[in-house]
Amino acid sequence: MNWRMLVALAGAAAGLMYLFDPDAGARRRAQMREQWTELTRRAGDALGVATETAPARVSETLEPALRLLSTLGGALFAVWGLRRLDELVDALGELVQG
């Protein structure tokens, strides 16, 4: 058995003795239970606030970016169309002439 394992086992044994002490173990376990309950309640509250406000924050952040991207996309499409305008006019002329 190596030293690390021995130290880990000694620490675990000391923790169990601390929690299951006949005189104060019940009080210590009750305190730990209360602290754990309070911690999980706080974490749940924080998670609830985060999930309630996150969609609004994401929308506020993404909406201008999406508008910018759509504008740039439209502008690029327009430029591409203008470069192809001669081909389009030629193709339409051929259709009309028949």
Secondary structure in CASP SS format (residue, H / E / C, confidence):
PFRMAT SS
TARGET T0000
AUTHOR 0000-0000-0000
METHOD secondary structure of the structure
MODEL  1
M C 1.00
N C 1.00
W H 1.00
R H 1.00
M H 1.00
L H 1.00
V H 1.00
A H 1.00
L H 1.00
A H 1.00
G H 1.00
A H 1.00
A H 1.00
A H 1.00
G H 1.00
L H 1.00
M H 1.00
Y H 1.00
L H 1.00
F C 1.00
D C 1.00
P C 1.00
D C 1.00
A C 1.00
G H 1.00
A H 1.00
R H 1.00
R H 1.00
R H 1.00
A H 1.00
Q H 1.00
M H 1.00
R H 1.00
E H 1.00
Q H 1.00
W H 1.00
T H 1.00
E H 1.00
L H 1.00
T H 1.00
R H 1.00
R H 1.00
A H 1.00
G H 1.00
D H 1.00
A H 1.00
L H 1.00
G H 1.00
V H 1.00
A H 1.00
T H 1.00
E H 1.00
T H 1.00
A H 1.00
P H 1.00
A H 1.00
R H 1.00
V H 1.00
S H 1.00
E H 1.00
T H 1.00
L H 1.00
E H 1.00
P H 1.00
A H 1.00
L H 1.00
R H 1.00
L H 1.00
L H 1.00
S H 1.00
T H 1.00
L H 1.00
G H 1.00
G H 1.00
A H 1.00
L H 1.00
F H 1.00
A H 1.00
V H 1.00
W H 1.00
G H 1.00
L H 1.00
R H 1.00
R C 1.00
L H 1.00
D H 1.00
E H 1.00
L H 1.00
V H 1.00
D H 1.00
A H 1.00
L H 1.00
G H 1.00
E H 1.00
L H 1.00
V H 1.00
Q H 1.00
G C 1.00
END
